[in-house]
Amino acid sequence: MHGSIACNDSCPRHVDLSVFDTNNRRMDSSVCLPPGNYLVKPTEQVPTTSSEDYDWFTDNNYQSSTANPADGFSITLVAGQSINVALSGRPGICHINANIDLSCCSCSADDIELNIDSCNHQTGRITVELEAEVTTNPDEVITATLTLADSSNNIVAHAQRNSLLNDGDLNFSTQGMLSAGTYTATLILSGPTCSDTLREEFIVSTDSCTITQPPNENQGGNNNPPPPVPPQQENQAGVDFCCVWMIINLILLIITLILIIIAFCAPNQITISLAVTVGVLTLISIGVWLFLCSHWILLNPNFCALLKELILILAWIGTIIIFALIVALIAYFAGFASGSCLVLGLLADIGYVGSILAVLTLLDIYVFRCP
């Protein structure tokens, strides 16, 4: 769990997130947590206002907004789940980002095998070995119980083992003497944070000395809760469309910057009108791109990724313009007559790109609230 903050001296220097159980006990997030309900909230006191300045995210997906993150963010963990919970807030002049990784404990009854040790045709009995494979939770002791019952529910073989801490799996077996018939093997796991059950049927034939399983029966009865529903999948066509549109906007922007310099160095009605027309068209295209791709076409995480890429590219373009301006100033003071129009054009370019960059940054902070 870690966090960062950018603000002045009135803001907290560092913010961490912690996880608490339903009894408000702080849990250790460095190990897996038992399945259940939890509350994530800042460890330190954070500034608040009357507005909902804080946003909660899970795996980069926006969940809710709040005025006071100390109230906590509720989350339910199921066995085997891993999730990242993030808090992003801009109360007043502060800028707070913090996140925490949570994982939920799990164990699973993986497999049951019934193998023949020996077969006696005269007595009609088969000596078998019943084997079990278990994936345990290394943070706790798991009790595994393995039984084999006949069609009348009589137990003909039984074994029980406890896992050890820091062990990732458990294998054990037991022997039994069987006659012909159908048998049910059951593997039950129980522990403080997880449980599981697996059942398999076996058909024993003493005539042919074989053990088979009914069709489609070797699937067990896994009682673990179902995995969490995966987040909504993005339409790849929408991602491609908005990405291409962003590239077109950048091309229009570069054309505008070139036309602005031409308008300053060769001022006439055509060059000035062309620079203004393309510049306005670029602004309209970027505005429509922001509206459609953020609200209708893309999911929030993918749009945020594109927006941050656009801001980064604009900052890079602005840096190049500043470098070119420095070169133009050197040329101007060195006596090159054309240097003055180039300086003015580059200054106008900086103002144009800087304005777009400032607006996009403000929208990122106060409207889209990308983490």
N, C-alpha and C positions, 0 to 999 in steps of 0.2 A: 504494500500500500504506500502510495507516495502522492505528493501534490506539489503544485507550484503556485506562486502568487506574484503579481506585478502591481505595485501600488506605492503610495508614499508611506511615511512613518506612522500614519494613523491606522494602517491596515495590519492584520496579523502577518508575521514573517513567513509562517509555514502552516499548512493545513493538511492533516491526515484524515482518512476515513477509517472508522472502526465498525465492527459488526457486533450486534447485541441480540441475545435470545429473547423470548417472550417474557422472561423474568428480569429483563434489563441487565443481564450479566454479560460483560464484555467477553467475546470469544476470541480464541487464537486463530487468526485467519491464515497462519502459515501452515496449518494442518487441515485435513478435510473435516467438514462439519457434518453432523447428523442431519438427515432429511428433516425438514420442518420450516417454520416461519421465522424470519429474522428481520432486524431493523438495522439499516446502515445510516450512520450519521457522522458528522465531523467530530474528531477528538477534541479539537480546540474550539474556542468561541469565535464565531465569525460575525462580521457586521451585518445588520439587516436594515431594511427600509420598509415602507408600507407597500411597496410593489413586489411582485413575484420575480425577483432578480436572479433566482437560482433555478437551474434545470438539472434534472436527473436523467442519466443515460444508462442503458444496459447494452453492452457489446456495441457501443456507438449508435444505438437506436434511442431516439428521444422518448421518454416515458411521461414525465410530468414536470410542472413548475411549482415553486414554492417561495414564500416570502422568508421563511425561517427553516433552513436545512436541519436545525437542531431537533425539529419534530421527527426527523428520520424518514427514510425511504423503505417501505415494506417490500420484502422479497421472499418467495417460497422456493426452497431448494429441494430437488428430488435426487434420488440416488444416482451417482455418476455424473451429475451436472457440474460444469465449470462455467463461470460467468464473470464478466468484468463490470463493476458498477462505478460510474463516474459522476462527479458533481462539477458543474460549470456555473460560475456566478460572477456578476459584475455589479455589486452593490455600490452605488455612488461612484467613487473614483477607483475602487479596488477591482482587481481582476483575479479571480480564484479558480483554480483547476485542481482537482484531486480525484484519485481513483483507487480502487481496491479489487484484487482478484480473489474470488471465492470458489471453492470446490466442495462438492458434497461426497461423503463417503459412500462406497458401494462394495458389494460382494456378489458373487454369482456361482450358482451350481452349474458347472460346465458340462459334465458328461458322466454317464454311468455305463459300465461295460460288464457283461456276464460271460466269462470264459470257462471252457471245459478243462478240468485238470485230468479227470479219468472217467471212463465209462465202463460199466459192468452190465453186459447183456443178460447174464444169468439172474441177477437180482433186480434188473430194471432200474438201477439207480445211477445217477451221474454226480460226480464230485465237481463242484464249480467254484470259481473265485469271482467275487463281486467287487469291482473296483470303482472308485469315485475320484473325480477331478474337480477341484474347487479353486476359484480365484478369491482370495481373502482380502480383507481390509487390513493393510499393514499397520494401521494405527491402533488396532484393538484385537482382542481375542475373540475368535469366532468358533462357535460350537457346531460341528457338522455331524449329523446323525444319518446313517445309511441303513435301510431295512429292505428285506426281500420277503414278500408275502405271497402265499398261494391264492388260488381262486376263492377259497373260503376265508381269506383274510388272516390266516394263521402265519405268524412270523417264523420263517425258516432260516433266516440269517440276519444278524444285527451287528452293527459296529458304530462306535462314536469316537470322534477325535476333536481336540481343540487345537486351533492354529496358534502359532507363536507370533509375538510382535515383530514387526519389520519383515515378515514373510509375505511374499506375494502370491503363493499358491500352496495347495495342500493336496496330497495324494495318499489314499489309504485303501485298504481292501479287507475282505473277510471271506471265509470259506463256508460252504454249505453242501448238504447232500439232498439231491432233488430226484423226484420221480417225474414221469411225463405229465405235462400240463402247462397252464399259462400262469405266469408269475408277474408281479408288479414290484419294481424297484423304486424306492422313494429316497431322495436325498434332501434333507432339510437343513438349512443354515439359519442360525440365530445368533445375534450379537446386539450390543447396546445401540448401534446406529443403523444396522441393515439386516435384512433377512431375505431368504430366497428358497424356493422349492422346485425340485425337478422330479418328474415321474416318467418311467419308461416301462413298457411291457415286453416280456420275453416269452417265446413259445419253446418249451423243451420237449425234444423227441428222444426217447430212449432207444427206439428201434434203429434210427439212423445215427444216433449220438450227435445230434446237431442242436444248436440254439439259434433261433431266428426271431425277428421282430415283425409285428404286423405292419403293413404298408402305412406310411404317414404317421406312425406312432412315435418315431424317434425325434420328437420335437419338445418333449418336456412340458412343464407347466410353470414357466418362469413367472414368479410373482412380483418381480421388481416393478415399480411404477414405470409407465411408458416414458420414453425420453421426451424432453421438452419439445414443443412444436417449433420447428425451425423458423427463423424470421422470414418474412415475405420475400420471395425472390424477385430480383430486379428484372425488368424486361430489357434484354440485351440490346434490342433494336432502339429502345429509348435512350440507353446509355450512349450508343454509337451516334445517334442523331444529335444529342446535346453536345457531345464531344466535337463532332464535325462543325456544328454551329458555333461553338466557342472558337475553333480555329478560323472560321470565316470572319468572326468579329475581330480577331487579332490581325488578320490580313487587312481588313478595312481600317483598323486603327493605324497600322503602319503606312498605308496609303495616305491617310489623313495627315500624318506627321510629315510625310514627304511633301504633300501639297501645301501645307502651311509654310514650309521653308521656301518653296517655289513662289508662293504668294508674296512673301516678304522680299525675296530677291528679284522677282520679275512682276511687280504689282500692276495688274490691269483687271478689267472687269471679269474676264474669263477665269483667270487663275484664282482670284478672290472668291468668286461665286462657286467655283468647283471645290475649293477647300472647305467653304462653309457647308455646301450641300453634302459632301461626303462625310464631313465631321458630324453633322446632325444625323445623317443616316446611320452612322456608327453608333451614336448614343441611343437611337431608337432601337436598333438591333440588339444592343447589349441589354437594354431595359426589358424588351420582350423576352429575351433569352432568360433573364433572371426570373421573370414572372412565370413563364410556362414550365421551365425545367425545375423550378423549386416547388411549384404547387400542383402540377398536373402530370408531368412526364416521369420524373425521377423520385425515388425514395430519398429521404433526408440524408443518410450517410453518403450516398453516391453524389448527390448534388453538392454537399459540403466538400467532398474531395475535389470536384471540378472547380468550385469557387475558390478554394485555396490554391489550386494550380494556376487559375487565372490571375489571382492577386500576386502570386510569386512571379509569373511571367511579366506582369506589368511593372513590378518592382525592378526586374532585370532590365526591361526596356528603359525605364527611367534612369537606371544607373548608366546605361550606354549613352543616353542623351546628355547626361551631366558630364561624362567623359568627353563627348564630342564638343560640348560647350566650352570646356576648358581649352581644348585644342583651338577652337574658333577664337577665343579671347587672346590666346597667344599669337595667333595669326593676325588678329586685328591690331594688337599693340606692336607687332613687327612691321606694320605698314601695308598689309594687304587690304586694298580698298573694299573688296567683296566680303571681308570679314565682318563688317558691321551688320549687313542684312542677315548673314548666317547666324550671328549671335542673337539677333532679335527673333529669328525663326525658331532657334533652339529654345529660347526662353518661352516662347509661345507653346512649343511642344511640351516642355516641362509642366507648364500650367495646365495643359489639356490632359496629359497622362496623370499628373498629380491629382487633379480633380476627380477623375474616374477612380483612381486608386483609393482616394479618401472616402468616396461614397461607398465603394464596395466593402471597405474595411468597416465602416459604420454599420452597413447592412448586416455584415457577418456578425458583428458584436451584438447589435440591439434587435435585429429582426430574425435572422436565420438561427442565430445562437449556436453555431457549429462548435462542437467540443474541441 
